[in-house]
Amino acid sequence: MVSDKETLKVAVIGSGTMGTALAHAAACAGHSCVLLTDDAQVIKSLNTRHRHPLFFSDSDIHPKVIVASETETHIPDVQLLIMAVPSCSMRDAARRIAHLTHVRQSVLSVTKGFEPRTRQLMSGILREELQTAHTGCLSGPNITLDLVKNLPTQLVISSASAQMRQHGQRAFSSAKVRIAVSEDIRSYEYASALKNIVALEIGIVTGFGLGDNFRALVLAKGMTEISKLMQTMGLDAEVFYGLAGLSDIFLTCSSRFAQNYSIGLRLGQGAALSELTDALSSAKGEIPEGLESVKAGFALTQQQKHKAPLLAATYTFMYQNSDRQGGIETFLSAAFAE
């Protein structure tokens, strides 16, 4: 355990927006933090200019964030390891560093999504691949630019491990960032991943041009579908109406930096999904986790025999080549279903 005054040694795997922002937040909270990446451009720019070469172009990253590539040097000594890589890369990233981890470390996933092939959540992957049982996940409203600008928010660290909860709470707590904790990691992690579906749904119907009243209807019915699915799975559905669900959905649908809503909006306006993802990849952008969440959520409804008309409409529109007019008709029917 760590005392309330002790400085933590923190390492972050992944130099995208989330990894960089959380390294900055940990340094701002007074902890020793290294950001680990193989990107030579990122290493040079952050270590010399304290600016990320791709993201946050107008904001400085805390000068005490050290950026390096030598995982062997840094990982064995840290108390808290933060995994900030996409869901599709989490298992490979964990396997590459597994031999450097040990049973006394805490490992925090900050990725709100499902592994594509297995539809497994990130904390489960980390428990399978790493040497520690002290795993947890981060939930709540965490648009990364606000974190880099040191604007106020409250987040949730959930884990069955008291050590993980304490390490996570200590790592980010500051005058501007408050951290709640919970032992119910399953409910929080599912809520965090499934909320992306509602953000996509609202983005799509906004792109359809169906008006603010219909957007509000889709929000209510989309959240009801997911909360009832969580109940069917034996999870705490109330979690979905707090920081991990409703708060994050509002953020995703109101911030210009939120990708799940933005890509849903473009889809509703008539863009092809393949074109959007190709454009993000070529621009070194980050692929929204909600794209995989729709597939995983739809599979869960089939497995649980749970009726979710809006989720089914979203899956059909995105992955079964439904045209825009057909999508509009399907969404109208789904939203008005009893």
Sequence and secondary structure as in RCSB ss.txt:
>XXXX:A:sequence
MVSDKETLKVAVIGSGTMGTALAHAAACAGHSCVLLTDDAQVIKSLNTRHRHPLFFSDSDIHPKVIVASETETHI
PDVQLLIMAVPSCSMRDAARRIAHLTHVRQSVLSVTKGFEPRTRQLMSGILREELQTAHTGCLSGPNITLDLVKN
LPTQLVISSASAQMRQHGQRAFSSAKVRIAVSEDIRSYEYASALKNIVALEIGIVTGFGLGDNFRALVLAKGMTE
ISKLMQTMGLDAEVFYGLAGLSDIFLTCSSRFAQNYSIGLRLGQGAALSELTDALSSAKGEIPEGLESVKAGFAL
TQQQKHKAPLLAATYTFMYQNSDRQGGIETFLSAAFAE
>XXXX:A:secstr
   TT   EEEEE  SHHHHHHHHHHHHTT EEEEE S HHHHHHHHHTS  SSS TTS   TTEEEES HHHHG
GG SEEEE S GGGHHHHHHHHGGG  TT EEEE   SB TTT  BHHHHHHHHSS SEEEEEES   HHHHHTT
  EEEEEE S HHHHHHHHHHH SSSEEEEEES HHHHHHHHHHHHHHHHHHHHHHHHT  HHHHHHHHHHHHHH
HHHHHHHTT  GGGGGSIIIIIHHHHHTT TT HHHHHHHHHHTT  HHHHHHHHHHTT    THHHHHHHHHHH
HHHHT   HHHHHHHHHHHS   HHHHHHHHHHHHT  
